[in-house]
């Protein structure tokens, strides 16, 4: 049975209002499902999605991710641009400090769809970086968004489509169905690391971020600063805000940011431009990303429950593709 036996709209209960849950809920509602979204937190994105960078960078991710990540994420920029406002499509710039400039060649060997740029071209792309870097890579087909604004836009879209969102849902209610006692036709579980005990191989990967406000610097696109241990990205947002992040630690701890991580992130911003030395630290944050052993998000089916999990660092990049898979499962095949 792929729809209600009565022939009406399939009733779908989506658990978890992070990026995977919201994209799945919106996709299902657009295809005609009656969707109820339950979130244990007080708002959408209460988990790791709130701390995301929001980079839509399929070609850059090929540097460290398996080929299917790029293959399945090529639709992401278009999907997000069609669903939320203010998706920037200005590409990605990859740079390195002078002492690590050899890492640019290594990055280039592992990726594609880029232009090798010199100091003059870098200055054309980002005038505030004029004279600071002699070589880099520019990925013109990539984009970025503000995750928090995007999650709010998806919430509004779901409501417009007739979906229901219930936040602050106690854990014991997460299995309940609010259709006046009726059972759902499908349950879509997008609860991230909270599903660790239910899904084999799922683990937590800690990420840390800093949100800075710097009026002296303007960037039009994310900049990835290559580093021997781990790349750091600086992503521009509205009102002179910059999200600086990328730490990945094999830990499920939600303790405050470590001094090492803070130093690495702030140093990367300062190396990009010294004006960041006077930036205001607006926020620091820690999140635990769910990941499978291969670090590739997966959609699995168990009876009438569809699990969407293991988003790792690819939540915004791969959630449209995984949501489409969910829709195909619920409706018994691709959309017409």
BALOBA-1460 file (C-alpha; in Angstrom, 3 decimals):
// residues 336
<rec num="1" residu="x" x="0.000" y="0.000" z="0.000"/>
<rec num="2" residu="x" x="1.540" y="3.329" z="-1.035"/>
<rec num="3" residu="x" x="-1.420" y="5.538" z="-0.189"/>
<rec num="4" residu="x" x="-4.294" y="5.407" z="2.205"/>
<rec num="5" residu="x" x="-6.572" y="2.511" z="1.365"/>
<rec num="6" residu="x" x="-9.405" y="5.000" z="1.085"/>
<rec num="7" residu="x" x="-7.616" y="6.558" z="-1.881"/>
<rec num="8" residu="x" x="-7.172" y="9.910" z="-0.124"/>
<rec num="9" residu="x" x="-4.016" y="11.833" z="0.686"/>
<rec num="10" residu="x" x="-1.396" y="9.753" z="2.529"/>
<rec num="11" residu="x" x="-1.027" y="10.793" z="6.149"/>
<rec num="12" residu="x" x="2.656" y="11.243" z="6.988"/>
<rec num="13" residu="x" x="4.101" y="11.927" z="10.413"/>
<rec num="14" residu="x" x="7.560" y="13.512" z="10.171"/>
<rec num="15" residu="x" x="9.670" y="13.432" z="13.323"/>
<rec num="16" residu="x" x="12.331" y="16.101" z="13.693"/>
<rec num="17" residu="x" x="12.325" y="19.644" z="12.282"/>
<rec num="18" residu="x" x="15.954" y="19.939" z="11.270"/>
<rec num="19" residu="x" x="16.949" y="20.374" z="7.650"/>
<rec num="20" residu="x" x="16.227" y="16.720" z="6.799"/>
<rec num="21" residu="x" x="12.795" y="16.802" z="8.428"/>
<rec num="22" residu="x" x="11.730" y="20.128" z="6.941"/>
<rec num="23" residu="x" x="12.865" y="19.333" z="3.406"/>
<rec num="24" residu="x" x="11.139" y="15.955" z="3.614"/>
<rec num="25" residu="x" x="7.952" y="17.473" z="5.025"/>
<rec num="26" residu="x" x="7.801" y="20.203" z="2.363"/>
<rec num="27" residu="x" x="8.545" y="17.746" z="-0.453"/>
<rec num="28" residu="x" x="5.822" y="15.391" z="0.746"/>
<rec num="29" residu="x" x="3.288" y="18.204" z="1.143"/>
<rec num="30" residu="x" x="4.079" y="19.484" z="-2.357"/>
<rec num="31" residu="x" x="3.329" y="16.030" z="-3.717"/>
<rec num="32" residu="x" x="-0.009" y="15.920" z="-1.936"/>
<rec num="33" residu="x" x="0.596" y="14.292" z="1.450"/>
<rec num="34" residu="x" x="-1.174" y="15.342" z="4.649"/>
<rec num="35" residu="x" x="1.884" y="16.138" z="6.773"/>
<rec num="36" residu="x" x="2.300" y="16.629" z="10.499"/>
<rec num="37" residu="x" x="5.779" y="17.573" z="11.693"/>
<rec num="38" residu="x" x="6.715" y="16.972" z="15.335"/>
<rec num="39" residu="x" x="9.767" y="18.627" z="16.899"/>
<rec num="40" residu="x" x="10.952" y="17.895" z="20.424"/>
<rec num="41" residu="x" x="12.694" y="21.292" z="20.657"/>
<rec num="42" residu="x" x="11.166" y="24.716" z="20.877"/>
<rec num="43" residu="x" x="11.661" y="25.702" z="17.235"/>
<rec num="44" residu="x" x="12.741" y="24.378" z="13.882"/>
<rec num="45" residu="x" x="16.430" y="23.542" z="13.671"/>
<rec num="46" residu="x" x="16.846" y="22.913" z="17.387"/>
<rec num="47" residu="x" x="19.708" y="20.505" z="16.692"/>
<rec num="48" residu="x" x="22.789" y="20.581" z="14.488"/>
<rec num="49" residu="x" x="21.028" y="22.333" z="11.573"/>
<rec num="50" residu="x" x="21.052" y="25.616" z="13.513"/>
<rec num="51" residu="x" x="24.868" y="25.585" z="13.564"/>
<rec num="52" residu="x" x="25.362" y="24.764" z="9.872"/>
<rec num="53" residu="x" x="27.359" y="26.844" z="7.438"/>
<rec num="54" residu="x" x="24.776" y="26.684" z="4.670"/>
<rec num="55" residu="x" x="27.249" y="26.116" z="1.837"/>
<rec num="56" residu="x" x="25.825" y="24.541" z="-1.310"/>
<rec num="57" residu="x" x="29.148" y="23.329" z="-2.628"/>
<rec num="58" residu="x" x="28.946" y="19.964" z="-4.435"/>
<rec num="59" residu="x" x="32.207" y="20.425" z="-6.316"/>
<rec num="60" residu="x" x="34.250" y="21.532" z="-3.283"/>
<rec num="61" residu="x" x="32.914" y="18.647" z="-1.202"/>
<rec num="62" residu="x" x="34.372" y="16.229" z="-3.759"/>
<rec num="63" residu="x" x="37.772" y="16.956" z="-2.210"/>
<rec num="64" residu="x" x="37.008" y="14.696" z="0.742"/>
<rec num="65" residu="x" x="33.608" y="13.095" z="0.052"/>
<rec num="66" residu="x" x="32.779" y="10.048" z="-2.111"/>
<rec num="67" residu="x" x="31.480" y="10.667" z="-5.662"/>
<rec num="68" residu="x" x="27.834" y="10.032" z="-4.765"/>
<rec num="69" residu="x" x="27.825" y="13.137" z="-2.562"/>
<rec num="70" residu="x" x="28.564" y="15.347" z="-5.563"/>
<rec num="71" residu="x" x="26.259" y="13.354" z="-7.840"/>
<rec num="72" residu="x" x="23.280" y="13.622" z="-5.487"/>
<rec num="73" residu="x" x="23.840" y="17.269" z="-4.574"/>
<rec num="74" residu="x" x="23.898" y="18.831" z="-8.033"/>
<rec num="75" residu="x" x="20.201" y="19.703" z="-7.685"/>
<rec num="76" residu="x" x="20.605" y="21.407" z="-4.327"/>
<rec num="77" residu="x" x="21.274" y="24.990" z="-5.444"/>
<rec num="78" residu="x" x="18.250" y="24.981" z="-7.741"/>
<rec num="79" residu="x" x="16.018" y="23.344" z="-5.116"/>
<rec num="80" residu="x" x="16.913" y="25.837" z="-2.432"/>
<rec num="81" residu="x" x="16.618" y="28.797" z="-4.786"/>
<rec num="82" residu="x" x="13.095" y="27.651" z="-5.647"/>
<rec num="83" residu="x" x="12.038" y="27.270" z="-2.010"/>
<rec num="84" residu="x" x="13.674" y="29.994" z="0.084"/>
<rec num="85" residu="x" x="14.660" y="33.635" z="-0.514"/>
<rec num="86" residu="x" x="18.166" y="35.069" z="-0.642"/>
<rec num="87" residu="x" x="20.068" y="32.044" z="-1.917"/>
<rec num="88" residu="x" x="23.377" y="33.475" z="-3.121"/>
<rec num="89" residu="x" x="24.808" y="31.932" z="-6.275"/>
<rec num="90" residu="x" x="28.211" y="33.586" z="-6.316"/>
<rec num="91" residu="x" x="30.384" y="30.490" z="-6.145"/>
<rec num="92" residu="x" x="33.056" y="29.464" z="-3.645"/>
<rec num="93" residu="x" x="36.615" y="30.749" z="-3.292"/>
<rec num="94" residu="x" x="39.334" y="28.409" z="-2.021"/>
<rec num="95" residu="x" x="42.482" y="30.035" z="-0.646"/>
<rec num="96" residu="x" x="45.448" y="29.134" z="1.532"/>
<rec num="97" residu="x" x="47.975" y="31.066" z="3.627"/>
<rec num="98" residu="x" x="51.309" y="31.514" z="1.826"/>
<rec num="99" residu="x" x="52.961" y="28.746" z="3.859"/>
<rec num="100" residu="x" x="50.219" y="26.283" z="2.821"/>
<rec num="101" residu="x" x="49.794" y="27.329" z="-0.818"/>
<rec num="102" residu="x" x="50.787" y="23.813" z="-1.925"/>
<rec num="103" residu="x" x="47.476" y="22.598" z="-0.516"/>
<rec num="104" residu="x" x="45.690" y="24.418" z="-3.343"/>
<rec num="105" residu="x" x="47.219" y="22.061" z="-5.902"/>
<rec num="106" residu="x" x="46.222" y="19.075" z="-3.786"/>
<rec num="107" residu="x" x="42.651" y="20.411" z="-3.515"/>
<rec num="108" residu="x" x="42.555" y="20.962" z="-7.279"/>
<rec num="109" residu="x" x="43.621" y="17.387" z="-8.002"/>
<rec num="110" residu="x" x="40.638" y="16.066" z="-6.063"/>
<rec num="111" residu="x" x="37.976" y="18.394" z="-7.456"/>
<rec num="112" residu="x" x="36.618" y="19.765" z="-10.738"/>
<rec num="113" residu="x" x="34.467" y="22.585" z="-12.153"/>
<rec num="114" residu="x" x="36.828" y="25.279" z="-10.883"/>
<rec num="115" residu="x" x="38.917" y="28.098" z="-12.286"/>
<rec num="116" residu="x" x="42.487" y="28.663" z="-11.123"/>
<rec num="117" residu="x" x="42.695" y="32.329" z="-10.151"/>
<rec num="118" residu="x" x="45.602" y="34.689" z="-9.522"/>
<rec num="119" residu="x" x="45.840" y="37.693" z="-7.246"/>
<rec num="120" residu="x" x="44.208" y="40.044" z="-9.743"/>
<rec num="121" residu="x" x="41.222" y="37.757" z="-10.276"/>
<rec num="122" residu="x" x="40.866" y="37.202" z="-6.536"/>
<rec num="123" residu="x" x="40.693" y="40.986" z="-6.098"/>
<rec num="124" residu="x" x="37.993" y="41.179" z="-8.798"/>
<rec num="125" residu="x" x="35.927" y="38.558" z="-7.011"/>
<rec num="126" residu="x" x="36.514" y="39.930" z="-3.514"/>
<rec num="127" residu="x" x="37.864" y="43.499" z="-3.543"/>
<rec num="128" residu="x" x="38.565" y="43.449" z="0.197"/>
<rec num="129" residu="x" x="41.087" y="40.638" z="-0.372"/>
<rec num="130" residu="x" x="43.148" y="42.628" z="-2.883"/>
<rec num="131" residu="x" x="46.863" y="42.038" z="-2.434"/>
<rec num="132" residu="x" x="46.409" y="39.344" z="0.198"/>
<rec num="133" residu="x" x="46.563" y="36.125" z="-1.860"/>
<rec num="134" residu="x" x="48.388" y="35.195" z="-5.066"/>
<rec num="135" residu="x" x="46.625" y="31.966" z="-5.983"/>
<rec num="136" residu="x" x="43.329" y="30.225" z="-5.396"/>
<rec num="137" residu="x" x="40.478" y="28.228" z="-6.881"/>
<rec num="138" residu="x" x="37.076" y="29.608" z="-7.835"/>
<rec num="139" residu="x" x="34.059" y="27.292" z="-8.103"/>
<rec num="140" residu="x" x="31.521" y="29.484" z="-9.954"/>
<rec num="141" residu="x" x="28.561" y="27.067" z="-9.919"/>
<rec num="142" residu="x" x="28.217" y="26.861" z="-6.146"/>
<rec num="143" residu="x" x="26.116" y="28.891" z="-3.717"/>
<rec num="144" residu="x" x="25.223" y="29.453" z="-0.086"/>
<rec num="145" residu="x" x="22.350" y="30.433" z="2.173"/>
<rec num="146" residu="x" x="21.662" y="31.408" z="5.769"/>
<rec num="147" residu="x" x="20.492" y="28.145" z="7.389"/>
<rec num="148" residu="x" x="18.379" y="29.841" z="10.035"/>
<rec num="149" residu="x" x="16.516" y="31.959" z="7.511"/>
<rec num="150" residu="x" x="16.123" y="28.947" z="5.231"/>
<rec num="151" residu="x" x="14.660" y="26.741" z="7.973"/>
<rec num="152" residu="x" x="12.145" y="29.447" z="8.829"/>
<rec num="153" residu="x" x="11.172" y="29.773" z="5.172"/>
<rec num="154" residu="x" x="10.589" y="26.014" z="4.910"/>
<rec num="155" residu="x" x="8.421" y="26.110" z="8.022"/>
<rec num="156" residu="x" x="6.311" y="28.861" z="6.463"/>
<rec num="157" residu="x" x="6.117" y="26.947" z="3.191"/>
<rec num="158" residu="x" x="4.886" y="23.814" z="4.953"/>
<rec num="159" residu="x" x="2.154" y="25.741" z="6.740"/>
<rec num="160" residu="x" x="1.095" y="27.351" z="3.448"/>
<rec num="161" residu="x" x="0.774" y="23.869" z="1.960"/>
<rec num="162" residu="x" x="-1.578" y="22.857" z="4.783"/>
<rec num="163" residu="x" x="0.957" y="21.025" z="6.933"/>
<rec num="164" residu="x" x="0.947" y="21.094" z="10.722"/>
<rec num="165" residu="x" x="4.017" y="21.762" z="12.881"/>
<rec num="166" residu="x" x="4.057" y="20.939" z="16.594"/>
<rec num="167" residu="x" x="7.105" y="22.045" z="18.591"/>
<rec num="168" residu="x" x="7.988" y="21.233" z="22.197"/>
<rec num="169" residu="x" x="6.558" y="17.772" z="21.578"/>
<rec num="170" residu="x" x="7.482" y="15.592" z="24.578"/>
<rec num="171" residu="x" x="9.505" y="12.516" z="23.704"/>
<rec num="172" residu="x" x="6.619" y="10.236" z="24.604"/>
<rec num="173" residu="x" x="4.431" y="12.034" z="22.051"/>
<rec num="174" residu="x" x="6.850" y="11.554" z="19.192"/>
<rec num="175" residu="x" x="5.150" y="8.263" z="18.323"/>
<rec num="176" residu="x" x="1.622" y="9.665" z="18.677"/>
<rec num="177" residu="x" x="-0.537" y="10.642" z="15.738"/>
<rec num="178" residu="x" x="-2.600" y="13.856" z="15.856"/>
<rec num="179" residu="x" x="-5.170" y="12.852" z="13.191"/>
<rec num="180" residu="x" x="-7.987" y="12.514" z="15.707"/>
<rec num="181" residu="x" x="-6.815" y="9.068" z="16.729"/>
<rec num="182" residu="x" x="-6.099" y="7.778" z="13.212"/>
<rec num="183" residu="x" x="-2.798" y="6.147" z="12.429"/>
<rec num="184" residu="x" x="-0.389" y="7.626" z="9.875"/>
<rec num="185" residu="x" x="0.249" y="5.811" z="6.657"/>
<rec num="186" residu="x" x="3.937" y="6.556" z="7.000"/>
<rec num="187" residu="x" x="6.346" y="7.823" z="9.649"/>
<rec num="188" residu="x" x="9.446" y="9.654" z="8.443"/>
<rec num="189" residu="x" x="12.086" y="9.692" z="11.175"/>
<rec num="190" residu="x" x="14.552" y="12.591" z="10.822"/>
<rec num="191" residu="x" x="15.643" y="12.812" z="14.458"/>
<rec num="192" residu="x" x="19.384" y="12.811" z="13.828"/>
<rec num="193" residu="x" x="21.655" y="11.640" z="16.605"/>
<rec num="194" residu="x" x="18.614" y="10.978" z="18.823"/>
<rec num="195" residu="x" x="18.039" y="7.878" z="16.663"/>
<rec num="196" residu="x" x="21.478" y="6.483" z="17.502"/>
<rec num="197" residu="x" x="20.037" y="3.579" z="19.487"/>
<rec num="198" residu="x" x="17.638" y="2.681" z="16.672"/>
<rec num="199" residu="x" x="19.983" y="2.793" z="13.676"/>
<rec num="200" residu="x" x="23.019" y="0.572" z="13.316"/>
<rec num="201" residu="x" x="26.294" y="2.390" z="12.752"/>
<rec num="202" residu="x" x="25.061" y="5.894" z="13.506"/>
<rec num="203" residu="x" x="27.518" y="8.005" z="15.467"/>
<rec num="204" residu="x" x="27.919" y="11.629" z="16.473"/>
<rec num="205" residu="x" x="30.499" y="14.035" z="15.029"/>
<rec num="206" residu="x" x="30.959" y="17.260" z="16.950"/>
<rec num="207" residu="x" x="31.178" y="20.557" z="15.097"/>
<rec num="208" residu="x" x="31.983" y="24.013" z="16.429"/>
<rec num="209" residu="x" x="31.366" y="27.461" z="14.997"/>
<rec num="210" residu="x" x="31.861" y="31.161" z="15.711"/>
<rec num="211" residu="x" x="29.609" y="33.942" z="14.466"/>
<rec num="212" residu="x" x="31.455" y="37.235" z="13.981"/>
<rec num="213" residu="x" x="30.331" y="40.742" z="13.110"/>
<rec num="214" residu="x" x="32.913" y="42.763" z="11.201"/>
<rec num="215" residu="x" x="31.907" y="46.017" z="9.501"/>
<rec num="216" residu="x" x="35.329" y="46.447" z="7.885"/>
<rec num="217" residu="x" x="35.108" y="43.350" z="5.665"/>
<rec num="218" residu="x" x="32.693" y="42.535" z="2.860"/>
<rec num="219" residu="x" x="32.588" y="39.128" z="1.150"/>
<rec num="220" residu="x" x="30.220" y="37.974" z="-1.582"/>
<rec num="221" residu="x" x="30.797" y="34.223" z="-1.256"/>
<rec num="222" residu="x" x="32.125" y="31.593" z="1.148"/>
<rec num="223" residu="x" x="35.889" y="31.370" z="1.416"/>
<rec num="224" residu="x" x="37.543" y="28.073" z="2.323"/>
<rec num="225" residu="x" x="40.892" y="28.564" z="3.981"/>
<rec num="226" residu="x" x="42.962" y="25.418" z="3.541"/>
<rec num="227" residu="x" x="44.801" y="24.206" z="6.610"/>
<rec num="228" residu="x" x="47.040" y="21.143" z="7.073"/>
<rec num="229" residu="x" x="44.737" y="19.704" z="9.738"/>
<rec num="230" residu="x" x="41.285" y="20.811" z="8.609"/>
<rec num="231" residu="x" x="39.916" y="23.460" z="6.219"/>
<rec num="232" residu="x" x="38.084" y="26.389" z="7.773"/>
<rec num="233" residu="x" x="35.301" y="28.215" z="5.980"/>
<rec num="234" residu="x" x="34.165" y="31.815" z="6.371"/>
<rec num="235" residu="x" x="30.600" y="32.304" z="5.156"/>
<rec num="236" residu="x" x="29.103" y="35.800" z="4.784"/>
<rec num="237" residu="x" x="25.613" y="36.533" z="6.055"/>
<rec num="238" residu="x" x="23.496" y="39.665" z="6.274"/>
<rec num="239" residu="x" x="24.350" y="42.655" z="8.473"/>
<rec num="240" residu="x" x="28.124" y="42.100" z="8.289"/>
<rec num="241" residu="x" x="27.886" y="38.725" z="9.993"/>
<rec num="242" residu="x" x="30.303" y="35.915" z="9.158"/>
<rec num="243" residu="x" x="29.964" y="32.293" z="10.178"/>
<rec num="244" residu="x" x="33.359" y="30.668" z="10.768"/>
<rec num="245" residu="x" x="33.438" y="26.917" z="11.165"/>
<rec num="246" residu="x" x="34.499" y="23.460" z="10.042"/>
<rec num="247" residu="x" x="35.821" y="21.635" z="13.061"/>
<rec num="248" residu="x" x="34.995" y="17.927" z="13.012"/>
<rec num="249" residu="x" x="35.650" y="15.938" z="16.185"/>
<rec num="250" residu="x" x="34.735" y="12.304" z="16.761"/>
<rec num="251" residu="x" x="32.750" y="13.099" z="19.863"/>
<rec num="252" residu="x" x="29.121" y="13.424" z="20.941"/>
<rec num="253" residu="x" x="29.908" y="15.984" z="23.624"/>
<rec num="254" residu="x" x="27.901" y="19.192" z="23.651"/>
<rec num="255" residu="x" x="30.291" y="20.892" z="26.059"/>
<rec num="256" residu="x" x="31.363" y="24.448" z="25.272"/>
<rec num="257" residu="x" x="33.854" y="25.145" z="22.523"/>
<rec num="258" residu="x" x="37.461" y="24.229" z="23.221"/>
<rec num="259" residu="x" x="40.258" y="26.781" z="23.259"/>
<rec num="260" residu="x" x="42.023" y="24.987" z="20.383"/>
<rec num="261" residu="x" x="38.968" y="25.181" z="18.154"/>
<rec num="262" residu="x" x="38.386" y="28.823" z="19.003"/>
<rec num="263" residu="x" x="42.000" y="29.705" z="18.205"/>
<rec num="264" residu="x" x="41.959" y="27.815" z="14.896"/>
<rec num="265" residu="x" x="38.717" y="29.386" z="13.710"/>
<rec num="266" residu="x" x="39.633" y="32.919" z="14.723"/>
<rec num="267" residu="x" x="43.148" y="32.597" z="13.319"/>
<rec num="268" residu="x" x="41.747" y="31.533" z="9.944"/>
<rec num="269" residu="x" x="39.509" y="34.611" z="9.878"/>
<rec num="270" residu="x" x="42.417" y="36.853" z="10.852"/>
<rec num="271" residu="x" x="44.676" y="35.362" z="8.160"/>
<rec num="272" residu="x" x="41.943" y="35.978" z="5.598"/>
<rec num="273" residu="x" x="41.807" y="39.646" z="6.612"/>
<rec num="274" residu="x" x="43.420" y="41.394" z="9.642"/>
<rec num="275" residu="x" x="40.279" y="43.492" z="10.141"/>
<rec num="276" residu="x" x="38.704" y="40.398" z="11.681"/>
<rec num="277" residu="x" x="40.990" y="41.077" z="14.632"/>
<rec num="278" residu="x" x="38.528" y="43.786" z="15.670"/>
<rec num="279" residu="x" x="35.426" y="41.726" z="14.941"/>
<rec num="280" residu="x" x="32.720" y="41.260" z="17.546"/>
<rec num="281" residu="x" x="32.195" y="37.673" z="18.658"/>
<rec num="282" residu="x" x="28.417" y="37.459" z="18.440"/>
<rec num="283" residu="x" x="27.941" y="33.766" z="19.155"/>
<rec num="284" residu="x" x="29.782" y="30.501" z="19.606"/>
<rec num="285" residu="x" x="28.056" y="27.205" z="19.039"/>
<rec num="286" residu="x" x="28.463" y="23.457" z="19.230"/>
<rec num="287" residu="x" x="26.422" y="20.815" z="17.442"/>
<rec num="288" residu="x" x="26.571" y="17.048" z="17.038"/>
<rec num="289" residu="x" x="26.056" y="15.859" z="13.484"/>
<rec num="290" residu="x" x="24.783" y="12.311" z="12.902"/>
<rec num="291" residu="x" x="26.991" y="10.236" z="10.614"/>
<rec num="292" residu="x" x="27.213" y="6.702" z="9.263"/>
<rec num="293" residu="x" x="30.588" y="4.959" z="8.834"/>
<rec num="294" residu="x" x="30.922" y="6.179" z="5.226"/>
<rec num="295" residu="x" x="29.780" y="9.726" z="6.131"/>
<rec num="296" residu="x" x="27.073" y="9.576" z="3.446"/>
<rec num="297" residu="x" x="23.435" y="10.402" z="4.354"/>
<rec num="298" residu="x" x="21.056" y="7.490" z="3.833"/>
<rec num="299" residu="x" x="17.347" y="6.802" z="3.442"/>
<rec num="300" residu="x" x="16.315" y="3.416" z="4.836"/>
<rec num="301" residu="x" x="12.914" y="1.770" z="5.217"/>
<rec num="302" residu="x" x="11.706" y="-0.319" z="8.127"/>
<rec num="303" residu="x" x="8.089" y="-1.352" z="7.666"/>
<rec num="304" residu="x" x="6.056" y="1.849" z="7.427"/>
<rec num="305" residu="x" x="8.894" y="3.972" z="8.816"/>
<rec num="306" residu="x" x="11.368" y="5.787" z="6.596"/>
<rec num="307" residu="x" x="14.617" y="6.863" z="8.261"/>
<rec num="308" residu="x" x="16.508" y="9.867" z="6.890"/>
<rec num="309" residu="x" x="19.740" y="10.176" z="8.791"/>
<rec num="310" residu="x" x="23.508" y="10.383" z="8.787"/>
<rec num="311" residu="x" x="23.542" y="13.873" z="7.262"/>
<rec num="312" residu="x" x="27.098" y="14.497" z="8.567"/>
<rec num="313" residu="x" x="28.310" y="17.823" z="7.141"/>
<rec num="314" residu="x" x="26.086" y="17.494" z="4.070"/>
<rec num="315" residu="x" x="22.686" y="18.375" z="5.548"/>
<rec num="316" residu="x" x="21.772" y="21.386" z="3.401"/>
<rec num="317" residu="x" x="23.652" y="20.016" z="0.417"/>
<rec num="318" residu="x" x="21.980" y="16.596" z="0.261"/>
<rec num="319" residu="x" x="18.620" y="17.057" z="1.970"/>
<rec num="320" residu="x" x="16.750" y="17.890" z="-1.299"/>
<rec num="321" residu="x" x="17.951" y="14.644" z="-2.866"/>
<rec num="322" residu="x" x="17.113" y="12.575" z="0.194"/>
<rec num="323" residu="x" x="13.690" y="14.240" z="0.488"/>
<rec num="324" residu="x" x="12.960" y="13.298" z="-3.107"/>
<rec num="325" residu="x" x="13.783" y="9.691" z="-2.221"/>
<rec num="326" residu="x" x="11.332" y="9.860" z="0.669"/>
<rec num="327" residu="x" x="8.627" y="11.190" z="-1.637"/>
<rec num="328" residu="x" x="9.217" y="8.367" z="-4.097"/>
<rec num="329" residu="x" x="8.869" y="5.799" z="-1.298"/>
<rec num="330" residu="x" x="5.667" y="7.271" z="0.096"/>
<rec num="331" residu="x" x="4.046" y="7.761" z="-3.300"/>
<rec num="332" residu="x" x="5.357" y="4.574" z="-4.837"/>
<rec num="333" residu="x" x="7.541" y="6.109" z="-7.529"/>
<rec num="334" residu="x" x="9.003" y="9.329" z="-8.934"/>
<rec num="335" residu="x" x="6.795" y="12.381" z="-9.294"/>
<rec num="336" residu="x" x="5.075" y="12.714" z="-12.669"/>
